[in-house]
């Protein structure tokens, strides 16, 4: 991941509706949720929520696939991992005393 991709992902998550939707999708991995279920969870209209979903998809955080009549949305866990690793490596600059505790806490889950 490079700085531009990280900024795009962080900007996408920097809105309460999008952060909540992403969290909700992560909770429902690996099955994902239909777009309708996400809209219902958000309490927004379909068109308003679709705008937020498009931002997450453009940032590479959400992937979709058709399943029958439904479009299933899934959190891209690989993109989340890449973002977290980018931040840890870029910000810590290889300093184990900074990154070690952070990485240990992330691996405990």
C-alpha positions, 0 to 999 in steps of 0.5 A: 500500500502507498500513501495515496491508497492509505489516504483514500482508505482513511478518508473513506472511513472518516465518516460515521456512516461509512465507518459504521457500515464497514464495522458491520460488514467486518462483523459479518465476514465471511458471509457479507450482507446484502445491500438492503440489509446494510441500508436497513442497518444505516437507517438512510435512504437507498440512494444516500447509502449507495453514495457512502457504499461507493466511497468505501468501494472506491477505496478498496475496502468493500467488495460486492458480488451478485448472489441471485437477486441480491448484491452481497457486500463484503469487507475486504479484510486484506485491504484492512490488513494492508492499511494497518500494516502500512500505518504501523510500518510507515509511522514506526519507521522500523522502531521495534520499541514503538511497533512491537507493543502495537503489533502484539496487541493486534495479534492477540485477537 
